[in-house]
């Protein structure tokens, strides 16, 4: 989503992105003319008339679980977004009985919040080896 | 007047879009029941 029109999105896909990706862009390229949607999400810069690099992970209930906003000159790291989606999918499936500690990736140790765990995380989770 | 917060419902929107060779309209509510990654960026044909 950017302030460019859907027509410019098509030309960008055809002339550049499809050459980088070696295929057409498989997702929706939406137009945020005027920055109205960016304003709604708090990522529109009216001075420059563009949207910042805002990224939102929205769950199946339509709730925002995570957001990241960068100013224009630095790009994102896609693998981190994938990791966060995997972690949110994991905790959703566990229905709140498990939590994913720092640096968690699929297959790594999760934590089961309970009164006994308070003050004892250091016994069951090692930040140097468990991530 | 941003209303986007973690833990809160994502603001509904509807926007014209380019999708797989055609022009269409996309709404956030089209994806109810699915995980959505919504990405904003400054502009087409910019460098980063």
Backbone of each chain as nested JSON, in Angstrom:
{
  "chains": [
    {"id": "A", "residues": [
      {"number": 1, "name": "UNK", "atoms": {"N": [0.843, -1.191, 0.0], "CA": [0.0, 0.0, 0.0], "C": [0.879, 1.242, 0.0]}},
      {"number": 2, "name": "UNK", "atoms": {"N": [0.65, 2.104, -0.981], "CA": [1.348, 3.39, -1.006], "C": [0.386, 4.399, -1.613]}},
      {"number": 3, "name": "UNK", "atoms": {"N": [0.804, 5.667, -1.666], "CA": [-0.1, 6.691, -2.203], "C": [-0.185, 6.635, -3.731]}},
      {"number": 4, "name": "UNK", "atoms": {"N": [0.615, 5.789, -4.359], "CA": [0.557, 5.651, -5.815], "C": [-0.759, 5.006, -6.248]}},
      {"number": 5, "name": "UNK", "atoms": {"N": [-1.16, 5.29, -7.482], "CA": [-2.405, 4.698, -7.983], "C": [-2.2, 3.221, -8.328]}},
      {"number": 6, "name": "UNK", "atoms": {"N": [-3.313, 2.495, -8.474], "CA": [-3.248, 1.088, -8.868], "C": [-2.621, 0.939, -10.259]}},
      {"number": 7, "name": "UNK", "atoms": {"N": [-2.714, 2.009, -11.053], "CA": [-2.154, 1.946, -12.413], "C": [-0.619, 2.019, -12.363]}},
      {"number": 8, "name": "UNK", "atoms": {"N": [-0.114, 2.883, -11.488], "CA": [1.343, 2.954, -11.309], "C": [1.854, 1.652, -10.683]}},
      {"number": 9, "name": "UNK", "atoms": {"N": [1.054, 1.082, -9.764], "CA": [1.439, -0.216, -9.177], "C": [1.639, -1.262, -10.277]}},
      {"number": 10, "name": "UNK", "atoms": {"N": [0.732, -1.265, -11.249], "CA": [0.834, -2.245, -12.345], "C": [2.136, -2.048, -13.115]}},
      {"number": 11, "name": "UNK", "atoms": {"N": [2.429, -0.794, -13.444], "CA": [3.638, -0.528, -14.215], "C": [4.888, -0.888, -13.4]}},
      {"number": 12, "name": "UNK", "atoms": {"N": [4.853, -0.622, -12.107], "CA": [6.004, -0.963, -11.241], "C": [6.191, -2.486, -11.205]}},
      {"number": 13, "name": "UNK", "atoms": {"N": [5.061, -3.209, -11.086], "CA": [5.152, -4.675, -11.129], "C": [5.745, -5.137, -12.457]}},
      {"number": 14, "name": "UNK", "atoms": {"N": [5.191, -4.592, -13.55], "CA": [5.573, -5.072, -14.871], "C": [7.023, -4.719, -15.224]}},
      {"number": 15, "name": "UNK", "atoms": {"N": [7.433, -3.487, -14.886], "CA": [8.729, -2.99, -15.348], "C": [9.888, -3.317, -14.413]}},
      {"number": 16, "name": "UNK", "atoms": {"N": [9.582, -3.499, -13.112], "CA": [10.711, -3.657, -12.195], "C": [10.557, -4.836, -11.232]}},
      {"number": 17, "name": "UNK", "atoms": {"N": [9.458, -4.843, -10.461], "CA": [9.355, -5.861, -9.407], "C": [9.349, -7.276, -9.952]}},
      {"number": 18, "name": "UNK", "atoms": {"N": [8.647, -7.493, -11.064], "CA": [8.579, -8.85, -11.617], "C": [9.947, -9.315, -12.097]}},
      {"number": 19, "name": "UNK", "atoms": {"N": [10.82, -8.351, -12.429], "CA": [12.177, -8.71, -12.859], "C": [13.043, -9.058, -11.651]}},
      {"number": 20, "name": "UNK", "atoms": {"N": [12.816, -8.343, -10.545], "CA": [13.553, -8.651, -9.312], "C": [13.123, -9.998, -8.748]}},
      {"number": 21, "name": "UNK", "atoms": {"N": [11.792, -10.201, -8.699], "CA": [11.24, -11.385, -8.035], "C": [11.184, -12.587, -8.976]}},
      {"number": 22, "name": "UNK", "atoms": {"N": [11.427, -12.379, -10.271], "CA": [11.322, -13.407, -11.307], "C": [9.9, -13.945, -11.444]}},
      {"number": 23, "name": "UNK", "atoms": {"N": [8.93, -13.183, -10.923], "CA": [7.509, -13.52, -11.111], "C": [6.688, -12.291, -10.75]}},
      {"number": 24, "name": "UNK", "atoms": {"N": [5.385, -12.333, -11.098], "CA": [4.527, -11.203, -10.767], "C": [4.265, -11.161, -9.268]}},
      {"number": 25, "name": "UNK", "atoms": {"N": [4.003, -9.955, -8.757], "CA": [3.685, -9.801, -7.337], "C": [2.387, -10.559, -7.038]}},
      {"number": 26, "name": "UNK", "atoms": {"N": [2.415, -11.493, -6.073], "CA": [1.253, -12.362, -5.857], "C": [0.193, -11.775, -4.92]}},
      {"number": 27, "name": "UNK", "atoms": {"N": [0.451, -10.604, -4.325], "CA": [-0.518, -10.038, -3.376], "C": [-1.122, -8.738, -3.918]}},
      {"number": 28, "name": "UNK", "atoms": {"N": [-2.096, -8.227, -3.207], "CA": [-2.761, -6.992, -3.601], "C": [-1.813, -5.811, -3.44]}},
      {"number": 29, "name": "UNK", "atoms": {"N": [-1.747, -4.972, -4.458], "CA": [-1.009, -3.718, -4.36], "C": [-2.062, -2.611, -4.315]}},
      {"number": 30, "name": "UNK", "atoms": {"N": [-2.341, -2.132, -3.106], "CA": [-3.461, -1.214, -2.919], "C": [-3.0, 0.236, -2.988]}},
      {"number": 31, "name": "UNK", "atoms": {"N": [-3.922, 1.094, -3.397], "CA": [-3.628, 2.518, -3.535], "C": [-4.224, 3.305, -2.376]}},
      {"number": 32, "name": "UNK", "atoms": {"N": [-3.372, 4.106, -1.75], "CA": [-3.8, 4.936, -0.62], "C": [-3.722, 6.403, -1.03]}},
      {"number": 33, "name": "UNK", "atoms": {"N": [-4.434, 6.754, -2.111], "CA": [-4.423, 8.127, -2.597], "C": [-4.858, 9.099, -1.504]}},
      {"number": 34, "name": "UNK", "atoms": {"N": [-4.067, 10.148, -1.308], "CA": [-4.389, 11.123, -0.271], "C": [-3.933, 10.718, 1.118]}},
      {"number": 35, "name": "UNK", "atoms": {"N": [-3.459, 9.475, 1.248], "CA": [-2.946, 9.035, 2.542], "C": [-3.997, 8.811, 3.613]}},
      {"number": 36, "name": "UNK", "atoms": {"N": [-5.251, 8.642, 3.191], "CA": [-6.321, 8.5, 4.205], "C": [-6.166, 7.243, 5.045]}},
      {"number": 37, "name": "UNK", "atoms": {"N": [-5.776, 6.142, 4.392], "CA": [-5.645, 4.892, 5.147], "C": [-4.388, 4.961, 6.015]}},
      {"number": 38, "name": "UNK", "atoms": {"N": [-3.31, 5.53, 5.462], "CA": [-2.098, 5.719, 6.256], "C": [-2.365, 6.577, 7.488]}},
      {"number": 39, "name": "UNK", "atoms": {"N": [-3.194, 7.591, 7.335], "CA": [-3.547, 8.441, 8.486], "C": [-4.275, 7.623, 9.535]}},
      {"number": 40, "name": "UNK", "atoms": {"N": [-5.18, 6.788, 9.066], "CA": [-5.963, 5.94, 9.971], "C": [-5.041, 5.017, 10.775]}},
      {"number": 41, "name": "UNK", "atoms": {"N": [-3.935, 4.604, 10.156], "CA": [-2.995, 3.689, 10.802], "C": [-1.804, 4.42, 11.431]}},
      {"number": 42, "name": "UNK", "atoms": {"N": [-1.806, 5.764, 11.357], "CA": [-0.752, 6.533, 12.015], "C": [0.586, 6.503, 11.304]}},
      {"number": 43, "name": "UNK", "atoms": {"N": [0.597, 6.223, 9.993], "CA": [1.871, 6.112, 9.281], "C": [1.977, 7.086, 8.101]}},
      {"number": 44, "name": "UNK", "atoms": {"N": [1.06, 8.061, 8.012], "CA": [1.109, 9.0, 6.885], "C": [1.862, 10.264, 7.284]}},
      {"number": 45, "name": "UNK", "atoms": {"N": [2.781, 10.693, 6.411], "CA": [3.525, 11.926, 6.631], "C": [2.96, 12.998, 5.695]}},
      {"number": 46, "name": "UNK", "atoms": {"N": [2.12, 13.907, 6.225], "CA": [1.469, 14.887, 5.35], "C": [2.457, 15.873, 4.729]}},
      {"number": 47, "name": "UNK", "atoms": {"N": [3.607, 16.083, 5.382], "CA": [4.579, 17.028, 4.834], "C": [5.154, 16.527, 3.505]}},
      {"number": 48, "name": "UNK", "atoms": {"N": [5.555, 15.258, 3.488], "CA": [6.1, 14.684, 2.256], "C": [5.032, 14.014, 1.403]}},
      {"number": 49, "name": "UNK", "atoms": {"N": [3.839, 13.855, 1.953], "CA": [2.754, 13.246, 1.19], "C": [2.948, 11.77, 0.911]}},
      {"number": 50, "name": "UNK", "atoms": {"N": [3.656, 11.069, 1.813], "CA": [3.874, 9.623, 1.617], "C": [3.594, 8.848, 2.912]}},
      {"number": 51, "name": "UNK", "atoms": {"N": [3.401, 7.552, 2.752], "CA": [3.255, 6.669, 3.911], "C": [4.638, 6.181, 4.349]}},
      {"number": 52, "name": "UNK", "atoms": {"N": [4.862, 6.128, 5.655], "CA": [6.085, 5.513, 6.181], "C": [6.033, 4.009, 5.948]}},
      {"number": 53, "name": "UNK", "atoms": {"N": [7.134, 3.318, 6.297], "CA": [7.154, 1.854, 6.174], "C": [6.46, 1.24, 7.386]}},
      {"number": 54, "name": "UNK", "atoms": {"N": [5.162, 1.244, 7.36], "CA": [4.38, 0.684, 8.466], "C": [3.984, -0.746, 8.137]}},
      {"number": 55, "name": "UNK", "atoms": {"N": [4.158, -1.644, 9.13], "CA": [3.808, -3.047, 8.9], "C": [2.973, -3.543, 10.075]}},
      {"number": 56, "name": "UNK", "atoms": {"N": [1.805, -4.111, 9.737], "CA": [0.853, -4.536, 10.756], "C": [0.523, -6.012, 10.568]}},
      {"number": 57, "name": "UNK", "atoms": {"N": [0.595, -6.773, 11.668], "CA": [0.159, -8.171, 11.629], "C": [-1.233, -8.21, 12.252]}},
      {"number": 58, "name": "UNK", "atoms": {"N": [-2.214, -8.641, 11.456], "CA": [-3.611, -8.634, 11.88], "C": [-4.104, -10.078, 11.968]}},
      {"number": 59, "name": "UNK", "atoms": {"N": [-4.676, -10.454, 13.11], "CA": [-5.064, -11.858, 13.312], "C": [-6.435, -12.155, 12.678]}},
      {"number": 60, "name": "UNK", "atoms": {"N": [-6.863, -13.425, 12.701], "CA": [-8.124, -13.785, 12.015], "C": [-9.368, -13.097, 12.592]}},
      {"number": 61, "name": "UNK", "atoms": {"N": [-9.259, -12.528, 13.799], "CA": [-10.374, -11.757, 14.359], "C": [-10.307, -10.283, 13.978]}},
      {"number": 62, "name": "UNK", "atoms": {"N": [-9.303, -9.904, 13.199], "CA": [-9.172, -8.505, 12.802], "C": [-8.476, -7.644, 13.834]}},
      {"number": 63, "name": "UNK", "atoms": {"N": [-7.777, -8.273, 14.78], "CA": [-7.083, -7.526, 15.832], "C": [-5.603, -7.366, 15.454]}},
      {"number": 64, "name": "UNK", "atoms": {"N": [-5.081, -6.155, 15.633], "CA": [-3.654, -5.911, 15.361], "C": [-2.827, -6.538, 16.483]}},
      {"number": 65, "name": "UNK", "atoms": {"N": [-1.955, -7.474, 16.134], "CA": [-1.102, -8.114, 17.144], "C": [0.285, -7.487, 17.192]}},
      {"number": 66, "name": "UNK", "atoms": {"N": [0.751, -6.94, 16.079], "CA": [2.1, -6.377, 16.058], "C": [2.175, -5.267, 15.029]}},
      {"number": 67, "name": "UNK", "atoms": {"N": [3.019, -4.299, 15.28], "CA": [3.256, -3.252, 14.289], "C": [4.708, -2.806, 14.342]}},
      {"number": 68, "name": "UNK", "atoms": {"N": [5.181, -2.34, 13.189], "CA": [6.553, -1.836, 13.081], "C": [6.488, -0.662, 12.112]}},
      {"number": 69, "name": "UNK", "atoms": {"N": [7.105, 0.453, 12.465], "CA": [7.082, 1.618, 11.578], "C": [8.498, 2.153, 11.409]}},
      {"number": 70, "name": "UNK", "atoms": {"N": [8.959, 2.23, 10.16], "CA": [10.286, 2.767, 9.857], "C": [10.142, 3.996, 8.963]}},
      {"number": 71, "name": "UNK", "atoms": {"N": [11.071, 4.941, 9.12], "CA": [11.108, 6.077, 8.191], "C": [11.693, 5.59, 6.863]}},
      {"number": 72, "name": "UNK", "atoms": {"N": [11.534, 6.367, 5.787], "CA": [11.861, 5.867, 4.44], "C": [13.242, 5.264, 4.179]}},
      {"number": 73, "name": "UNK", "atoms": {"N": [14.362, 5.786, 4.725], "CA": [15.646, 5.31, 4.174], "C": [16.123, 3.915, 4.573]}},
      {"number": 74, "name": "UNK", "atoms": {"N": [15.42, 3.235, 5.49], "CA": [15.867, 1.894, 5.878], "C": [14.77, 0.866, 5.589]}},
      {"number": 75, "name": "UNK", "atoms": {"N": [15.181, -0.231, 4.966], "CA": [14.23, -1.283, 4.605], "C": [14.016, -2.27, 5.729]}},
      {"number": 76, "name": "UNK", "atoms": {"N": [12.962, -3.062, 5.572], "CA": [12.577, -4.019, 6.618], "C": [13.305, -5.343, 6.439]}},
      {"number": 77, "name": "UNK", "atoms": {"N": [13.165, -6.227, 7.432], "CA": [13.674, -7.588, 7.282], "C": [12.482, -8.541, 7.289]}},
      {"number": 78, "name": "UNK", "atoms": {"N": [12.236, -9.121, 6.143], "CA": [11.032, -9.927, 5.971], "C": [11.009, -11.134, 6.908]}},
      {"number": 79, "name": "UNK", "atoms": {"N": [12.189, -11.764, 7.12], "CA": [12.226, -12.964, 7.971], "C": [11.727, -12.679, 9.387]}},
      {"number": 80, "name": "UNK", "atoms": {"N": [11.939, -11.466, 9.872], "CA": [11.471, -11.129, 11.21], "C": [9.934, -11.07, 11.235]}},
      {"number": 81, "name": "UNK", "atoms": {"N": [9.346, -10.564, 10.182], "CA": [7.887, -10.547, 10.111], "C": [7.338, -11.977, 10.101]}},
      {"number": 82, "name": "UNK", "atoms": {"N": [7.972, -12.836, 9.323], "CA": [7.532, -14.232, 9.262], "C": [7.644, -14.877, 10.648]}},
      {"number": 83, "name": "UNK", "atoms": {"N": [8.762, -14.624, 11.337], "CA": [8.956, -15.179, 12.679], "C": [7.846, -14.716, 13.626]}},
      {"number": 84, "name": "UNK", "atoms": {"N": [7.489, -13.455, 13.561], "CA": [6.44, -12.937, 14.445], "C": [5.081, -13.575, 14.12]}},
      {"number": 85, "name": "UNK", "atoms": {"N": [4.783, -13.729, 12.839], "CA": [3.512, -14.367, 12.47], "C": [3.495, -15.815, 12.984]}},
      {"number": 86, "name": "UNK", "atoms": {"N": [4.6, -16.528, 12.821], "CA": [4.67, -17.917, 13.317], "C": [4.448, -17.963, 14.825]}},
      {"number": 87, "name": "UNK", "atoms": {"N": [5.045, -17.016, 15.547], "CA": [4.909, -16.999, 17.01], "C": [3.469, -16.68, 17.413]}},
      {"number": 88, "name": "UNK", "atoms": {"N": [2.849, -15.71, 16.736], "CA": [1.448, -15.385, 17.061], "C": [0.512, -16.535, 16.711]}},
      {"number": 89, "name": "UNK", "atoms": {"N": [0.804, -17.226, 15.637], "CA": [-0.025, -18.385, 15.288], "C": [0.131, -19.483, 16.346]}},
      {"number": 90, "name": "UNK", "atoms": {"N": [1.363, -19.635, 16.837], "CA": [1.625, -20.654, 17.857], "C": [0.858, -20.343, 19.142]}},
      {"number": 91, "name": "UNK", "atoms": {"N": [0.978, -19.118, 19.648], "CA": [0.317, -18.805, 20.919], "C": [-1.199, -18.793, 20.767]}},
      {"number": 92, "name": "UNK", "atoms": {"N": [-1.682, -18.45, 19.58], "CA": [-3.132, -18.488, 19.363], "C": [-3.632, -19.934, 19.428]}},
      {"number": 93, "name": "UNK", "atoms": {"N": [-2.868, -20.844, 18.814], "CA": [-3.255, -22.256, 18.839], "C": [-3.201, -22.812, 20.26]}},
      {"number": 94, "name": "UNK", "atoms": {"N": [-2.281, -22.283, 21.069], "CA": [-2.137, -22.758, 22.458], "C": [-3.157, -22.089, 23.384]}},
      {"number": 95, "name": "UNK", "atoms": {"N": [-3.974, -21.232, 22.828], "CA": [-5.031, -20.536, 23.575], "C": [-4.519, -19.854, 24.849]}},
      {"number": 96, "name": "UNK", "atoms": {"N": [-3.383, -19.203, 24.724], "CA": [-2.894, -18.413, 25.857], "C": [-2.177, -19.213, 26.934]}},
      {"number": 97, "name": "UNK", "atoms": {"N": [-2.005, -20.528, 26.754], "CA": [-1.325, -21.318, 27.778], "C": [0.199, -21.28, 27.631]}},
      {"number": 98, "name": "UNK", "atoms": {"N": [0.671, -20.822, 26.467], "CA": [2.112, -20.759, 26.249], "C": [2.498, -19.389, 25.701]}},
      {"number": 99, "name": "UNK", "atoms": {"N": [3.733, -18.987, 25.961], "CA": [4.239, -17.717, 25.445], "C": [5.591, -17.952, 24.789]}},
      {"number": 100, "name": "UNK", "atoms": {"N": [5.911, -17.137, 23.805], "CA": [7.163, -17.299, 23.062], "C": [8.194, -16.291, 23.563]}},
      {"number": 101, "name": "UNK", "atoms": {"N": [9.271, -16.756, 24.194], "CA": [10.273, -15.822, 24.721], "C": [11.103, -15.157, 23.62]}},
      {"number": 102, "name": "UNK", "atoms": {"N": [11.978, -14.24, 24.035], "CA": [12.805, -13.47, 23.095], "C": [13.535, -14.386, 22.122]}},
      {"number": 103, "name": "UNK", "atoms": {"N": [13.542, -14.026, 20.867], "CA": [14.284, -14.77, 19.865], "C": [13.658, -16.096, 19.469]}},
      {"number": 104, "name": "UNK", "atoms": {"N": [12.447, -16.377, 19.96], "CA": [11.808, -17.66, 19.678], "C": [11.654, -17.899, 18.178]}},
      {"number": 105, "name": "UNK", "atoms": {"N": [11.874, -19.161, 17.802], "CA": [11.589, -19.609, 16.441], "C": [10.908, -20.953, 16.544]}},
      {"number": 106, "name": "UNK", "atoms": {"N": [10.176, -21.371, 15.509], "CA": [9.468, -22.651, 15.57], "C": [10.397, -23.786, 16.007]}},
      {"number": 107, "name": "UNK", "atoms": {"N": [9.935, -24.601, 16.948], "CA": [10.721, -25.72, 17.461], "C": [11.489, -25.373, 18.724]}},
      {"number": 108, "name": "UNK", "atoms": {"N": [11.606, -24.072, 19.025], "CA": [12.34, -23.677, 20.229], "C": [11.41, -23.702, 21.444]}},
      {"number": 109, "name": "UNK", "atoms": {"N": [12.037, -23.576, 22.615], "CA": [11.306, -23.688, 23.868], "C": [10.324, -22.529, 24.082]}},
      {"number": 110, "name": "UNK", "atoms": {"N": [9.128, -22.874, 24.531], "CA": [8.157, -21.845, 24.914], "C": [8.05, -21.845, 26.44]}},
      {"number": 111, "name": "UNK", "atoms": {"N": [7.361, -20.869, 26.973], "CA": [7.164, -20.778, 28.416], "C": [5.68, -20.94, 28.725]}},
      {"number": 112, "name": "UNK", "atoms": {"N": [5.385, -21.602, 29.854], "CA": [3.996, -21.787, 30.262], "C": [3.749, -20.935, 31.509]}},
      {"number": 113, "name": "UNK", "atoms": {"N": [3.181, -19.74, 31.31], "CA": [2.996, -18.829, 32.438], "C": [2.163, -19.476, 33.543]}},
      {"number": 114, "name": "UNK", "atoms": {"N": [2.685, -19.463, 34.775], "CA": [1.998, -20.034, 35.944], "C": [2.651, -19.428, 37.171]}},
      {"number": 115, "name": "UNK", "atoms": {"N": [1.964, -19.44, 38.333], "CA": [2.542, -18.849, 39.544], "C": [3.937, -19.398, 39.857]}},
      {"number": 116, "name": "UNK", "atoms": {"N": [4.155, -20.716, 39.636], "CA": [5.452, -21.325, 39.97], "C": [6.588, -20.786, 39.1]}},
      {"number": 117, "name": "UNK", "atoms": {"N": [6.235, -20.23, 37.962], "CA": [7.282, -19.771, 37.037], "C": [7.81, -18.383, 37.418]}},
      {"number": 118, "name": "UNK", "atoms": {"N": [7.051, -17.683, 38.255], "CA": [7.457, -16.325, 38.622], "C": [8.807, -16.369, 39.339]}},
      {"number": 119, "name": "UNK", "atoms": {"N": [9.783, -15.65, 38.824], "CA": [11.113, -15.627, 39.427], "C": [11.954, -16.836, 39.084]}},
      {"number": 120, "name": "UNK", "atoms": {"N": [11.39, -17.795, 38.346], "CA": [12.109, -19.031, 38.035], "C": [12.368, -19.257, 36.548]}},
      {"number": 121, "name": "UNK", "atoms": {"N": [12.103, -18.212, 35.769], "CA": [12.34, -18.365, 34.33], "C": [13.804, -18.728, 34.081]}},
      {"number": 122, "name": "UNK", "atoms": {"N": [14.717, -18.169, 34.863], "CA": [16.152, -18.44, 34.667], "C": [16.49, -19.92, 34.796]}},
      {"number": 123, "name": "UNK", "atoms": {"N": [15.64, -20.689, 35.517], "CA": [15.913, -22.126, 35.676], "C": [15.507, -22.941, 34.441]}},
      {"number": 124, "name": "UNK", "atoms": {"N": [14.498, -22.438, 33.723], "CA": [13.976, -23.239, 32.605], "C": [14.324, -22.677, 31.226]}},
      {"number": 125, "name": "UNK", "atoms": {"N": [14.808, -21.426, 31.187], "CA": [15.083, -20.828, 29.871], "C": [16.404, -20.092, 29.899]}},
      {"number": 126, "name": "UNK", "atoms": {"N": [17.315, -20.504, 29.006], "CA": [18.645, -19.908, 28.938], "C": [18.729, -19.027, 27.688]}},
      {"number": 127, "name": "UNK", "atoms": {"N": [18.892, -17.722, 27.867], "CA": [18.905, -16.828, 26.699], "C": [20.058, -17.104, 25.739]}},
      {"number": 128, "name": "UNK", "atoms": {"N": [21.091, -17.831, 26.205], "CA": [22.231, -18.086, 25.321], "C": [22.088, -19.378, 24.517]}},
      {"number": 129, "name": "UNK", "atoms": {"N": [21.274, -20.306, 25.033], "CA": [21.175, -21.59, 24.313], "C": [19.753, -21.926, 23.855]}},
      {"number": 130, "name": "UNK", "atoms": {"N": [18.74, -21.283, 24.45], "CA": [17.363, -21.675, 24.126], "C": [16.691, -20.791, 23.074]}},
      {"number": 131, "name": "UNK", "atoms": {"N": [17.477, -20.15, 22.237], "CA": [16.817, -19.397, 21.161], "C": [17.52, -19.66, 19.847]}}
    ]},
    {"id": "B", "residues": [
      {"number": 1, "name": "UNK", "atoms": {"N": [-5.198, 11.523, 13.446], "CA": [-6.285, 10.805, 14.119], "C": [-6.153, 9.308, 13.881]}},
      {"number": 2, "name": "UNK", "atoms": {"N": [-4.978, 8.822, 14.274], "CA": [-4.74, 7.394, 14.111], "C": [-5.542, 6.608, 15.137]}},
      {"number": 3, "name": "UNK", "atoms": {"N": [-6.094, 5.463, 14.689], "CA": [-6.812, 4.621, 15.646], "C": [-6.231, 3.227, 15.676]}},
      {"number": 4, "name": "UNK", "atoms": {"N": [-5.011, 3.082, 15.135], "CA": [-4.375, 1.765, 15.103], "C": [-3.555, 1.543, 16.369]}},
      {"number": 5, "name": "UNK", "atoms": {"N": [-3.904, 0.517, 17.131], "CA": [-3.16, 0.171, 18.345], "C": [-3.037, -1.346, 18.422]}},
      {"number": 6, "name": "UNK", "atoms": {"N": [-1.933, -1.839, 18.983], "CA": [-1.851, -3.288, 19.169], "C": [-2.897, -3.701, 20.199]}},
      {"number": 7, "name": "UNK", "atoms": {"N": [-3.482, -4.861, 19.972], "CA": [-4.517, -5.356, 20.869], "C": [-5.9, -4.823, 20.534]}},
      {"number": 8, "name": "UNK", "atoms": {"N": [-5.974, -3.897, 19.578], "CA": [-7.27, -3.328, 19.19], "C": [-7.612, -3.743, 17.763]}},
      {"number": 9, "name": "UNK", "atoms": {"N": [-8.888, -3.65, 17.437], "CA": [-9.369, -3.978, 16.096], "C": [-8.664, -3.091, 15.057]}},
      {"number": 10, "name": "UNK", "atoms": {"N": [-8.219, -3.687, 13.968], "CA": [-7.584, -2.919, 12.9], "C": [-8.647, -2.079, 12.19]}},
      {"number": 11, "name": "UNK", "atoms": {"N": [-8.356, -0.799, 11.915], "CA": [-9.336, 0.044, 11.231], "C": [-9.708, -0.526, 9.862]}},
      {"number": 12, "name": "UNK", "atoms": {"N": [-11.006, -0.579, 9.584], "CA": [-11.47, -1.08, 8.275], "C": [-11.106, -0.072, 7.183]}},
      {"number": 13, "name": "UNK", "atoms": {"N": [-10.78, -0.582, 6.001], "CA": [-10.519, 0.313, 4.872], "C": [-10.928, -0.37, 3.577]}},
      {"number": 14, "name": "UNK", "atoms": {"N": [-11.095, 0.438, 2.564], "CA": [-11.386, -0.07, 1.231], "C": [-10.508, 0.734, 0.28]}},
      {"number": 15, "name": "UNK", "atoms": {"N": [-9.843, 0.054, -0.652], "CA": [-8.916, 0.767, -1.525], "C": [-8.893, 0.139, -2.909]}},
      {"number": 16, "name": "UNK", "atoms": {"N": [-8.687, 0.97, -3.95], "CA": [-8.468, 0.41, -5.281], "C": [-7.134, -0.319, -5.297]}},
      {"number": 17, "name": "UNK", "atoms": {"N": [-7.05, -1.395, -6.076], "CA": [-5.821, -2.182, -6.041], "C": [-5.527, -2.809, -7.399]}},
      {"number": 18, "name": "UNK", "atoms": {"N": [-4.231, -3.116, -7.578], "CA": [-3.797, -3.938, -8.711], "C": [-3.555, -5.326, -8.157]}},
      {"number": 19, "name": "UNK", "atoms": {"N": [-4.122, -6.347, -8.801], "CA": [-3.97, -7.706, -8.285], "C": [-3.946, -8.701, -9.439]}},
      {"number": 20, "name": "UNK", "atoms": {"N": [-2.821, -9.372, -9.603], "CA": [-2.673, -10.434, -10.598], "C": [-3.208, -10.037, -11.981]}},
      {"number": 21, "name": "UNK", "atoms": {"N": [-2.733, -8.921, -12.482], "CA": [-3.063, -8.538, -13.847], "C": [-4.333, -7.734, -14.014]}},
      {"number": 22, "name": "UNK", "atoms": {"N": [-5.107, -7.527, -12.933], "CA": [-6.361, -6.785, -13.071], "C": [-6.515, -5.701, -12.02]}},
      {"number": 23, "name": "UNK", "atoms": {"N": [-7.511, -4.848, -12.24], "CA": [-7.804, -3.796, -11.271], "C": [-9.052, -4.175, -10.483]}},
      {"number": 24, "name": "UNK", "atoms": {"N": [-8.988, -3.964, -9.168], "CA": [-10.077, -4.394, -8.305], "C": [-10.143, -3.485, -7.075]}},
      {"number": 25, "name": "UNK", "atoms": {"N": [-11.021, -3.832, -6.159], "CA": [-11.101, -3.106, -4.893], "C": [-10.821, -4.104, -3.786]}},
      {"number": 26, "name": "UNK", "atoms": {"N": [-10.059, -3.689, -2.794], "CA": [-9.733, -4.595, -1.701], "C": [-10.18, -3.971, -0.379]}},
      {"number": 27, "name": "UNK", "atoms": {"N": [-10.783, -4.796, 0.467], "CA": [-11.227, -4.345, 1.788], "C": [-10.57, -5.219, 2.848]}},
      {"number": 28, "name": "UNK", "atoms": {"N": [-10.267, -4.644, 3.996], "CA": [-9.688, -5.452, 5.067], "C": [-10.646, -6.581, 5.455]}},
      {"number": 29, "name": "UNK", "atoms": {"N": [-11.931, -6.287, 5.488], "CA": [-12.904, -7.3, 5.928], "C": [-13.007, -8.486, 4.962]}},
      {"number": 30, "name": "UNK", "atoms": {"N": [-12.452, -8.347, 3.741], "CA": [-12.412, -9.493, 2.814], "C": [-11.592, -10.639, 3.407]}},
      {"number": 31, "name": "UNK", "atoms": {"N": [-10.709, -10.315, 4.37], "CA": [-9.764, -11.304, 4.887], "C": [-10.125, -11.792, 6.28]}},
      {"number": 32, "name": "UNK", "atoms": {"N": [-11.357, -11.557, 6.685], "CA": [-11.777, -12.019, 7.998], "C": [-11.556, -13.532, 8.103]}},
      {"number": 33, "name": "UNK", "atoms": {"N": [-10.999, -13.977, 9.23], "CA": [-10.711, -15.396, 9.396], "C": [-9.33, -15.786, 8.897]}},
      {"number": 34, "name": "UNK", "atoms": {"N": [-8.593, -14.814, 8.346], "CA": [-7.237, -15.104, 7.871], "C": [-6.234, -14.172, 8.539]}},
      {"number": 35, "name": "UNK", "atoms": {"N": [-4.976, -14.587, 8.534], "CA": [-3.898, -13.706, 8.99], "C": [-3.591, -12.728, 7.868]}},
      {"number": 36, "name": "UNK", "atoms": {"N": [-3.39, -11.467, 8.223], "CA": [-3.118, -10.431, 7.23], "C": [-1.818, -9.718, 7.583]}},
      {"number": 37, "name": "UNK", "atoms": {"N": [-0.965, -9.523, 6.585], "CA": [0.17, -8.632, 6.761], "C": [-0.116, -7.395, 5.915]}},
      {"number": 38, "name": "UNK", "atoms": {"N": [-0.29, -6.264, 6.576], "CA": [-0.583, -5.003, 5.896], "C": [0.679, -4.157, 5.903]}},
      {"number": 39, "name": "UNK", "atoms": {"N": [1.174, -3.823, 4.709], "CA": [2.429, -3.076, 4.601], "C": [2.245, -1.767, 3.861]}},
      {"number": 40, "name": "UNK", "atoms": {"N": [2.711, -0.707, 4.458], "CA": [2.765, 0.598, 3.792], "C": [4.208, 0.864, 3.375]}},
      {"number": 41, "name": "UNK", "atoms": {"N": [4.388, 1.647, 2.302], "CA": [5.742, 2.049, 1.906], "C": [5.644, 3.396, 1.197]}},
      {"number": 42, "name": "UNK", "atoms": {"N": [6.775, 4.121, 1.144], "CA": [6.707, 5.505, 0.647], "C": [6.312, 5.651, -0.817]}},
      {"number": 43, "name": "UNK", "atoms": {"N": [6.809, 4.806, -1.695], "CA": [6.403, 5.024, -3.078], "C": [6.946, 4.016, -4.058]}},
      {"number": 44, "name": "UNK", "atoms": {"N": [6.184, 3.785, -5.137], "CA": [6.634, 2.936, -6.232], "C": [7.867, 3.573, -6.875]}},
      {"number": 45, "name": "UNK", "atoms": {"N": [8.727, 2.786, -7.408], "CA": [9.913, 3.251, -8.132], "C": [10.853, 4.087, -7.255]}},
      {"number": 46, "name": "UNK", "atoms": {"N": [10.768, 3.896, -5.924], "CA": [11.802, 4.513, -5.09], "C": [12.838, 3.429, -4.812]}},
      {"number": 47, "name": "UNK", "atoms": {"N": [13.846, 3.734, -4.013], "CA": [15.039, 2.884, -4.053], "C": [15.106, 1.754, -3.043]}},
      {"number": 48, "name": "UNK", "atoms": {"N": [14.512, 1.945, -1.859], "CA": [14.686, 0.941, -0.809], "C": [13.565, -0.095, -0.876]}}
    ]}
  ]
}
